[in-house]
Amino acid sequence: MTVSVDMGSDERGGSVPIDLEELLATRLLVQGNSGSGKSHLLRRLLERSAGQVQQVVIDPEGDFVTLSGAYGHVVIEAGDYSEREIARFATRLREHRASVVLSLEGLEVEGQMRCAAAFLSAMFDAPREHWYPALVVVDEAQLFAPAAAGEVTEEVRRASLSAMTNLMCRGRKRGLAGVIATQRLAKLAKNVAAEASNFLMGRTFLDIDMARAADLLGMDRRQAETIRDLQRGTFLALGPAVSRRPITVRIGAVETSARSGSPKLTPLPTATPPEDMKDLLFAPEPVVDQPGFAFDSRPMAVPPDRVIAQLGRSVPEPLTATERDPQEVEAIVAEVMRAIVADAEAALRPPSVLFQDFQVRCRMADLARPPLDLAGFTRRLSCARAGIFDLADEAWTTALDVAGGLPDDMLGAFLLVARAAREGAPCPSDAQIAETYGTSSLGRVRRLIGYIEQRELFVCRTDLTGKRSITIPRLGWTTQAAEAA
């Protein structure tokens, strides 16, 4: 099932949705000058996807803490805890799938970078069984992934940049989908920005930023001038989760607001005479006789154990494969295998790499522990590549038993031929078998068929016209004759 997030309207007034599942796989980059509406865009995305996916927000200014009351996000005030406690929170939130806002307000830049590095690294290093899908939104990303060294120490800069690079480059395998927003593309590390496949570009004025934005959107220099003329809250969108062509999006309304809004002009006080105003400014500090009753305006620090308890209460644990109906588990696995095989890039990837993708997709379907290990997945992948997804059929159980002596990498080719033979379809060509076998060499395919024939699983016949048919004697199935080339 596709989950779409309505972000607003295009120039013709039509809705502009973002495919949430595609976004989880391809990441998002938002760019725009201060006041262009980046935070409003992120808030729209978070509000409309709340309840559909876990959300983690790295918030340098404390703007997103208001999501707590309306959507149940757990707010962590980073200044009240140590780095070790922050890392512990990150591990627990991955385990319990809690949506969290990490507020870095009040920390110096170096402290914000240290905290974000510890938090993101702990999320990245979570155990494999906790690799659930999550949107990781990082506002003001240029602070945490700077393109050049600044005033902070080199150790802190490297730790923060490494954590951001892991999020954008390697986070997808762990279910982490980076959504990063920046005021200046020129200040953001290129290896972090380059990993995003979806872009929402807002108003910007500097030539170097417009050039980078236009390059990401596939626009020439003349078209890049339109970025300077965008209205506040309007963005150019491009990417597989939004649109294959650049479109203009007017971001829709939000339900919550930041604690600090844009400055508004208000009238100056006129009732107080200048002499009285001077007395107010230079009035002495009031003496407090009882220091124990002095008012402290700072928020009280929440004990770490209470924060962890909040994380644990946020989302119930998903059911494991053994706790669910077997038919439901089988349906989920079959659907996941269809999605993997449909991915063109998966054709030549080894099973060990695709197994990680399989585990993440199962968790996205709320299946905590997939019922297949690597060996079982490899055999199931061979079946899927042959177009066989329903293994409840006894005929395919028998076919798998017949092919039990073959190596796992040959199983797909055998089943492809077996499927054609059972259906009475034309014999698969060498090119079709090569695609299932994961090779581009037709010579290897011919050697493969010869090997299976030596094992007395295939009987190949070629008629006078050069067409080939294959019989599987142990199953009594035969393909129709067809050209091998």
Phi, psi and omega in degrees: 000130179274131178252120182250142178246118181283115182265342182152213185230154177268190184296334180266003179088003179280156180289144177243101180269156170248128177286111187294319180294321177293323178297322179298331183268340191237353173067167187217140175238127178244131181225142177175150178297165175303129182091002181278346178106021180298311182296324177297318179297313180297321180295320177299314180298316182292317181294316185285339179258000178299135183089343179264331184206151176294142183233134177230123185243124171266109193242097183293331186252001181071024183285334189259007180294341179290350174292341184299310184294320185275327188235002173081017177294141175276125181264126176247113176278103190299329183294347183268358188226163177274169179298322180296319179293322177300316179295324178294321177299317181298319178295319182291323182292330176290324180293318186262000178057041180274143173273132192223145168245115176268103182272119180259011182299137179095346178270149171291166184302317181296320177295322177297318181293319178299314182295314180297321179297315180295319182293310182293322180295320179293322176296318182294325184269011180299153178302152184302325182289353178251020181277065177276154179292139181207140170275124178249104184264123180241108177276150182053053186297337180295340177290325187261344176226067184288145179287336181219160179295143179239221183275348181279165180291155181297325180298315180293317180299316181294319180296315180293316180296321179296319179295319178292322178295318177298319179300313186277328185268320188240000184291333185301319180298334180262009178084003183268120179251110182285131171236105187246142180235139182215150175280326185227114175297327182294336180269353181266134180304132186295324182290341174277313181294326186291342183279348178281139178254349178243140185225139171230105187256120178260190185298133175211154189241330183288139184300319184294323178287321178295322180295317180292320179296317179295324179295318178293328181272355181073034181252153176275177185297322181294319178291334181296337180297337180294336180296328180291335186264004181293141177282162178297133182085004179247135185225152170269126186245141177204141175146162183298335179275348184240294184202144179282346177235148179300128177230157178266130183238128171262112187293135183284182184285159178238162183264332179253171180219160178288157178293331178240117180266186178291144181295138178240145177288130176231149182296144176287151179294137180238348185284334184270122178298154180303323181296318179291325178297322178296318178297322178295319182291323185260014179295140180292157179293129179296140180274128179258115183287331182242093183302332182296342181256011179294141183276131177249115184282350181287145179293146179289139178289132178275130180302144181304323181297326179290322177297317180297321177297321176298318179298320182291334181272352191291311187224133178292151179294135175291156180287145175277172182297326182285342182265357183250164178296130183304323179294323178293318178297316180297321178295321179295314181298318180297319180293321178295318179295323177298318181294322180293315182293329180289342179284117183298327182289344183279350188300319185252011178277144180290154181302326181297325178285317180293335179297324177295317177298320178300316181295318180295317180296324177295320179291327175297333177267017178064030172254102192296313183235104181303147186280001184247138168270185184297319180295316179295322179295321181300317178292320179294325177295320177298319177297317182295320179294337176272002179085017182250113182244333181264102182266006177286344179291127182297330180298320180286330174298318177294318180298321178293324177294320179297321182271013184300333181276353181278150172299153184300325183288344178267349186297321181299316180296318178299314183291329177298315178293320181297322179295316178296322181292319181294322182275356183068028182272167177300148180298133179301144179283168177299325181293320178293319178294322179298320180296318179291324181285343179082040179218164174247004182264117177288334176296320178295326179294316180296322177292325178297313180297320178297321180295315180294326178293323177296330178279006177062029174264332178243147165233112184263138177229140177236121183278182185292339178274359179089007180274144185252141170230150182233132176249140173252096190298325183289341178254342181075028181249144180221138176277163169283157179289140179204161179296134180282329185285000000 
